[in-house]
Amino acid sequence: MQDAELLVERVQTGVRMEKRLLKVLKAFAEYHDMSLGDLLEGIVLHAFDGKCPFSHESLARIKELRKFYALELDSRASHRLREKEAVRKLKRKS
């Protein structure tokens, strides 16, 4: 039996994220013929449930895309990312 569709209200957002990370996400979404928003919703809903949102095949594809877009960041970097412009502004104030 197919699950019933769930009606939701979506809103436009102005989220900023690391350039190469976004390229990998967009390429992965395109590979699966889905929107970036749908991909992000799926990732977040899985994460909120403490589940990995990706199959072994998807993780292999992501690994290829990360290499192609030179994305060397991993989860250990998540709380250490700072924007280049913000760093420049801080140096000018010193």
Disulfide bonds with the S-S distance in Angstrom:
none
